[in-house]
Amino acid sequence: MGSHRRGGPLPVTGPAPTPVATSPGTPPAAEPGVLSDTARLPRVEPGPGLRHEPGPVGATDAAPQARRAGGRDRYFDTLRAVALVRVVTYHTFGWAWAGMVLPSMGIMFALAGTLMAKSLERPALTVIRSRIRRLLPPFWFWGFFVVVAMLIHGWMPDWRIVYWIVPLGDPPGNAWGEQAWEILWYLRTYLWFVLLSPLLLRVFRLAPVAVLVLSLAPIVVFQFFWQPPDGRFGVGLLDLATYLFCWILGFAHRDGVLQRLKPFAVVVLSLAAIGYGGWYAFTHQAESGSYDLDDIPYAQAFWSAGFVTLLMYAKARFGIDFAWLARFRRLDRIVRIFNARAVTIYLWHELALILAIPLIDQFWNVPAFETYLPLESQWFMFGVGWILIGVFILLCGWVEDVAAKAKPRLLP
């Protein structure tokens, strides 16, 4: 099943599992904890002395109006919600082309970078503590059930169990629970970006455009000049290099840098990056067995860089606000729930897909279900998975409220 893990699966201990899902075997945002924090974004203002090029009529006014409606940025909220849907879809069907249609993890890292740049207007240590506080309680709550289940199924932990407390490295596990824990690379990468952001933002503001472009340099170095070491450390470095551009792009949006760039240059360079990433993926299928971007970090980095740049530039240049979403109250509410429970959805969606299999197996014992329901369809499993995700939102989402020091609620 797809995991958004790059560089291949890490070694696991324990007996080989009986397959529990039919999706093939990869982040954010949330950011996780992260993910939902970017649901409320402040107005983007350029730094002192920055000159904005004139944009289309209304481009500078529409976005603030949208944010004043409840303090939300519905464009970013919608991007995050769609990105989460794409993640669940990929993990259900394993479509290699899904990452090209929408590079979800790049989007979530960019949105997280935008929020982080705004947050760092406050003291850095305060911001880092806040980000960690928002991330860890939902992770601990989810991790308790996963760890206990793996222990019951024969897992023998070692010192690396500390990563189940603070995921600065990939939390270990056995093969039985791999489908659940393999998604944690995103939390680990997000956490490292948070810790590095005070330094990254300071460097970025010295030469914004140059640093943004050069943020692709690490993945180029890893691809052609220096191979990261094997194991968890090397995989962690590769993940950071793959999504560094997207995180810095979030800084650029927050600081108003994107608004000052020439449209022609942005569009041409973005399309060039997308084309190059796609070309590399299709011409190097023999190495990974697929053109799936999640299996080809170098292609992922360039495709995500170009794709997400266009999305963020459209917001900065044209003031896209999705204010119309407010007219569709149910849809707006769904988007709001996705953002307020983004960490819960990301962490629990794999368990929902795992549990969908034995649940559907029981349906075969009911003659009416066997006759009238498409029990063998992946789409049916997809639907059951979303129902279970909804159950997890109701049962577990309140932990995100506690982490945010808010009153716990079943639904936001």
C-alpha positions in Angstrom: 0.0 0.0 0.0 1.2 3.5 -0.7 2.9 5.2 2.2 4.4 8.3 0.7 7.7 6.9 1.9 10.6 7.5 -0.3 13.7 5.4 -0.6 12.0 2.1 0.1 10.7 0.6 3.3 12.8 0.5 6.4 13.7 -2.9 8.0 11.1 -4.2 10.3 11.1 -7.0 12.8 8.5 -9.7 13.4 6.7 -12.2 11.2 5.5 -11.3 7.8 1.9 -9.9 8.0 -1.1 -11.2 6.3 -2.1 -8.5 3.8 -5.0 -6.4 5.2 -5.5 -3.9 2.4 -5.3 -4.1 -1.3 -3.6 -0.8 -1.9 0.1 -0.8 -2.9 3.0 0.4 -0.8 5.3 7.4 1.0 3.6 13.7 3.6 2.1 17.0 6.4 0.1 19.1 7.7 -1.0 19.3 8.5 0.6 20.3 8.5 -0.2 17.5 11.0 -0.8 19.6 14.2 0.1 21.3 12.4 -2.1 20.5 9.5 -5.0 22.2 11.0 -3.1 25.2 12.3 -3.0 26.8 8.9 -6.7 26.9 8.8 -6.5 30.4 10.2 -4.0 32.6 8.4 -3.3 36.2 9.0 -3.2 38.8 6.3 -0.1 38.6 4.2 1.8 41.9 4.2 5.1 42.6 2.4 8.1 43.4 4.4 9.2 47.0 4.8 10.4 48.6 1.6 9.0 45.9 -0.7 7.3 47.1 -3.8 4.4 45.2 -5.2 3.7 45.0 -8.9 0.2 46.0 -9.8 -2.2 43.0 -10.2 -5.7 42.5 -11.5 -8.4 44.7 -10.1 -9.5 43.4 -6.7 -6.5 41.1 -6.3 -5.4 42.8 -3.1 -8.8 43.2 -1.6 -10.5 39.8 -2.1 -8.3 37.7 0.2 -8.6 40.0 3.2 -12.4 40.0 2.8 -12.4 36.2 2.7 -10.3 36.0 5.8 -12.5 38.4 7.7 -15.3 35.9 7.5 -14.4 33.9 10.6 -10.6 34.6 10.2 -10.3 31.7 7.7 -8.5 31.5 4.4 -10.9 29.3 2.5 -8.5 28.8 -0.4 -5.8 27.3 1.8 -8.4 25.4 3.8 -9.7 23.9 0.6 -6.2 23.0 -0.7 -5.5 21.2 2.6 -8.9 19.3 2.6 -8.4 18.2 -1.0 -4.8 17.2 -0.3 -6.0 14.9 2.6 -8.7 13.3 0.3 -5.9 12.6 -2.2 -3.8 11.0 0.5 -6.6 8.6 1.5 -7.4 7.9 -2.2 -3.8 7.0 -2.9 -3.6 4.7 0.1 -6.8 3.0 -1.1 -6.1 2.5 -4.8 -2.4 3.0 -5.1 -2.7 5.0 -8.3 0.8 6.0 -9.4 -0.5 9.0 -11.3 -2.3 10.4 -8.2 0.8 12.3 -7.0 1.0 14.1 -10.4 -2.6 15.2 -10.3 -2.1 16.7 -6.8 1.2 16.6 -4.9 -0.5 16.6 -1.5 2.6 16.5 0.7 4.2 19.4 -1.1 1.0 21.4 -0.6 0.8 20.7 3.1 4.5 21.5 3.7 4.1 24.8 1.8 1.0 25.7 3.9 2.9 24.8 7.1 5.8 26.9 6.0 3.5 29.9 5.5 2.1 29.6 9.0 5.5 29.0 10.5 6.8 32.2 9.0 3.9 34.2 10.5 4.3 32.5 13.9 8.0 33.4 14.1 7.0 37.0 14.5 6.9 35.8 18.1 9.9 34.4 20.0 11.2 31.3 18.3 11.2 29.1 21.4 7.6 30.0 22.2 6.6 29.1 18.6 8.5 25.8 18.6 7.0 24.8 21.9 3.5 25.6 20.6 4.0 23.6 17.4 5.3 20.6 19.3 2.5 20.9 21.8 -0.1 20.8 19.0 1.6 17.8 17.4 2.5 15.4 20.2 -0.8 14.7 22.1 -2.7 13.5 19.0 0.4 11.4 18.1 0.7 9.9 21.6 -3.0 9.1 21.7 -2.9 7.3 18.3 0.5 5.8 19.1 -0.7 4.2 22.3 -3.1 1.9 20.4 -0.7 1.1 17.6 2.2 0.3 20.0 0.0 -1.9 22.2 -1.3 -3.8 19.2 2.2 -4.4 17.9 3.3 -5.6 21.4 0.4 -8.1 21.4 1.5 -9.3 18.0 5.1 -10.1 19.1 7.0 -6.8 18.7 10.1 -6.5 20.8 11.1 -2.8 21.1 14.6 -1.5 21.6 15.9 2.0 22.6 14.4 3.5 19.5 11.0 3.3 21.2 11.9 6.9 22.3 10.8 8.0 18.9 7.3 7.1 19.9 7.6 9.9 22.4 9.2 12.5 20.2 9.4 11.5 16.5 12.7 13.1 15.7 13.4 9.7 13.9 11.0 7.2 12.4 9.3 5.3 15.3 10.1 1.6 15.0 7.6 -1.2 14.6 7.1 -4.7 13.3 5.9 -5.9 10.0 2.4 -6.5 11.4 1.8 -2.8 12.1 3.8 -1.4 9.1 0.7 -0.2 7.3 -0.2 2.0 10.3 3.2 3.4 11.2 4.8 3.9 7.8 3.0 7.3 7.4 4.9 8.8 10.3 7.7 10.0 8.1 5.6 13.1 7.6 5.4 14.0 11.3 9.2 13.4 11.6 9.9 15.7 8.6 7.5 18.3 9.8 9.0 18.4 13.3 12.5 18.9 11.9 11.3 21.7 9.7 9.8 23.4 12.7 13.0 23.1 14.7 15.1 24.4 11.7 12.7 27.2 10.8 14.2 30.0 12.9 17.5 29.5 11.1 15.9 28.8 7.7 13.8 32.0 7.9 16.7 34.1 8.8 18.8 32.8 5.9 15.8 33.2 3.5 15.3 36.8 4.4 18.9 37.6 3.5 18.3 36.9 -0.2 14.7 35.5 -0.7 14.6 34.6 -4.3 18.1 33.2 -4.4 17.5 31.1 -1.3 14.2 29.8 -2.7 15.8 28.7 -5.9 18.8 27.2 -4.1 16.6 25.2 -1.8 16.5 22.6 -4.6 20.2 22.2 -4.4 20.3 19.6 -1.6 18.1 17.1 -3.6 20.4 17.7 -6.6 23.4 17.0 -4.5 21.9 13.8 -3.1 20.9 12.6 -6.5 24.1 13.2 -8.4 27.0 13.9 -6.0 26.6 12.4 -2.6 24.3 9.5 -1.7 22.8 9.8 1.8 23.7 7.0 4.2 21.5 4.0 4.3 19.0 3.6 7.1 16.7 6.0 9.0 19.1 8.9 9.0 19.6 8.9 5.3 15.9 8.6 4.6 15.3 11.5 7.0 17.8 13.7 5.1 16.2 12.7 1.8 12.8 13.7 3.0 14.0 17.1 4.2 15.7 17.7 0.9 12.7 16.6 -1.1 10.3 19.1 0.5 12.7 21.9 1.5 11.6 24.0 -1.5 7.9 23.7 -0.6 8.6 24.8 3.0 10.7 27.8 1.9 7.9 28.6 -0.6 5.6 29.1 2.3 8.1 31.7 3.7 8.0 33.4 0.3 4.3 33.6 0.3 4.1 34.9 3.8 6.7 37.6 3.2 5.1 38.9 0.0 8.0 37.7 -2.2 5.7 35.8 -4.6 3.6 38.9 -5.2 6.7 40.8 -6.6 7.7 38.2 -9.1 7.1 38.5 -12.8 4.2 36.2 -13.9 6.0 35.1 -17.0 9.1 34.0 -15.2 7.1 32.2 -12.5 4.9 30.3 -15.0 7.8 29.4 -17.3 10.1 28.2 -14.5 7.3 26.3 -12.7 6.2 24.5 -15.9 9.8 23.7 -16.6 10.2 22.2 -13.1 7.0 20.2 -13.6 8.2 19.0 -17.0 11.6 18.1 -15.7 10.2 16.2 -12.8 7.8 14.3 -14.9 10.4 13.5 -17.5 12.7 12.2 -14.9 10.0 10.0 -13.3 9.0 8.5 -16.7 12.5 7.9 -17.8 13.7 6.3 -14.6 10.9 3.8 -14.0 13.3 0.9 -14.2 15.0 2.0 -11.0 11.8 2.0 -8.9 9.5 -0.1 -11.0 7.0 2.7 -11.5 6.7 6.4 -12.3 5.1 7.0 -8.9 6.7 10.2 -7.6 6.6 8.8 -4.0 9.2 6.3 -5.1 11.4 8.8 -7.0 12.4 11.7 -4.5 14.3 13.7 -7.2 11.3 13.8 -9.5 9.0 14.4 -6.6 11.0 17.5 -5.5 10.8 19.2 -8.9 7.2 18.2 -9.7 6.1 19.5 -6.3 8.2 22.6 -6.6 6.6 23.6 -9.9 3.1 22.6 -9.1 2.9 24.1 -5.6 4.5 27.3 -6.8 1.7 27.8 -9.3 -0.9 27.3 -6.6 0.8 29.7 -4.2 1.5 32.3 -6.8 -2.1 32.2 -8.0 -3.1 33.1 -4.4 -0.5 35.8 -4.1 -1.0 37.4 -7.5 -4.7 37.2 -8.0 -6.0 37.1 -4.5 -7.9 33.9 -4.9 -10.0 33.5 -1.8 -12.8 30.9 -2.4 -15.2 33.3 -0.6 -18.0 31.7 -2.6 -17.6 28.6 -0.4 -19.4 30.4 2.3 -22.6 30.2 0.2 -22.5 26.4 0.4 -22.9 25.9 4.1 -22.6 22.1 4.2 -19.5 22.1 2.0 -18.0 24.9 3.9 -18.6 23.0 7.1 -16.9 19.9 5.7 -13.9 21.9 4.7 -13.8 23.4 8.2 -13.9 20.0 9.8 -11.2 18.6 7.6 -8.9 21.5 8.7 -9.8 21.3 12.4 -9.3 17.6 12.4 -6.5 17.3 9.9 -4.1 15.5 12.3 -6.7 13.0 13.2 -7.6 12.3 9.6 -4.0 11.8 8.7 -3.0 9.6 11.6 -6.2 7.4 11.7 -7.0 7.0 8.0 -4.7 4.0 7.6 -6.2 2.2 10.5 -9.6 3.0 9.0 -8.6 1.3 5.7 -7.1 -1.6 7.6 -10.3 -2.1 9.6 -12.5 -1.8 6.5 -11.2 -5.2 5.3 -12.5 -7.4 8.2 -15.6 -5.3 8.4 -16.4 -5.9 4.7 -15.6 -9.6 5.2 -18.5 -9.8 7.7 -20.8 -8.4 5.1 -20.4 -11.6 3.1 -22.3 -13.4 5.9 -25.4 -11.3 5.2 -27.2 -12.6 2.1 -28.7 -9.3 1.2 -25.4 -7.5 1.5 -23.7 -10.2 -0.6 -26.4 -9.8 -3.3 -26.8 -6.1 -3.5 -23.5 -4.5 -2.3 -20.3 -4.4 -4.4 -18.3 -6.0 -1.7 -15.4 -6.8 -4.0 -15.0 -3.2 -5.2 -12.2 -1.0 -4.1 -14.6 1.9 -4.3 -16.8 0.2 -1.7 -13.8 -0.2 0.6 -13.0 3.5 0.0 -16.5 4.4 1.1 -16.4 2.2 4.2 -13.0 3.7 5.0 -14.4 7.2 5.0 -17.2 6.1 7.3 -14.6 4.7 9.7 -12.6 7.9 9.4 -15.7 9.8 10.4 -16.0 7.6 13.4 -12.4 8.2 14.4 -13.0 12.0 14.0 -15.8 11.8 16.5 -14.0 9.5 18.9 -10.5 10.9 18.7 -10.6 14.4 17.2 -11.1 16.0 20.6 -7.5 15.3 21.4 -6.6 18.1 18.9 -8.7 20.5 20.9 -6.9 19.5 24.1 -3.6 19.9 22.4 -4.6 23.4 21.3 -5.8 24.2 24.9 -9.4 24.5 23.7 -12.6 23.0 24.9 -12.9 19.5 23.6 -15.7 19.1 21.0 -17.0 16.2 19.0 -17.1 18.3 15.9 -15.6 21.8 15.4 
